[in-house]
């Protein structure tokens, strides 16, 4: 799942206020504990700060074999 900076802010705000309920975009999530909320925050941070995966930018190589002239 792709997280945004707004998702991180929502989770951090909930942690600061002691709330276990967080609203992401159109969804509301109720966490069971602050520890679970902290884990979610760490997951969101790691995904936001992770560099773009190398699979999204695959290097392609094309090799051509040619002969000079039209004869044999």
C-alpha positions in Angstrom: 0.0 0.0 0.0 1.3 3.4 -0.9 1.2 5.8 2.1 1.3 9.6 1.9 2.7 12.2 4.2 -0.9 13.0 5.2 -1.3 9.5 6.5 1.8 9.9 8.6 0.6 13.1 10.0 -2.8 11.5 10.9 -1.1 8.7 12.8 1.3 11.0 14.6 -1.6 13.3 15.6 -3.5 10.3 17.0 -0.4 9.2 19.0 0.0 12.6 20.5 -3.6 12.9 21.5 -3.9 9.3 22.7 -6.6 8.4 20.2 -6.8 4.9 18.8 -8.9 5.9 15.9 -7.3 7.3 12.7 -8.9 8.4 9.5 -7.0 7.8 6.2 -8.6 9.4 3.2 -12.0 7.8 3.2 -11.3 5.0 5.6 -11.3 4.9 9.4 -9.1 2.5 11.3 -9.3 1.7 15.0 -6.1 0.3 16.4 -6.1 -2.0 19.4 -3.3 -0.2 21.3 -0.8 2.6 21.2 1.9 -0.1 20.5 0.0 -1.1 17.3 -0.3 2.6 16.4 3.4 3.1 16.9 4.1 0.1 14.6 1.8 1.5 11.9 3.7 4.8 12.2 7.0 3.0 11.8 5.7 1.2 8.7 4.4 4.4 7.1 7.7 6.1 7.8 9.8 3.3 6.3 7.6 3.2 3.1 7.7 7.0 2.7 11.5 7.2 3.2 12.4 4.1 1.2 14.1 4.8 -2.2 12.2 3.9 -5.3 12.5 0.2 -5.9 14.8 -0.9 -8.6 12.1 -3.0 -10.2 10.3 0.1 -11.3 13.3 1.2 -13.4 14.5 -1.8 -15.2 17.5 -1.3 -17.5 17.0 -2.8 -20.9 19.6 -3.8 -23.3 19.2 -4.4 -27.0 21.9 -5.9 -29.2 21.9 -5.8 -32.9 23.9 -8.1 -35.2 24.5 -6.6 -38.6 26.6 -7.4 -41.7 28.0 -4.9 -44.0 26.9 -5.1 -47.6 24.0 -7.0 -49.3 25.9 -10.0 -50.7 27.0 -13.2 -49.2 
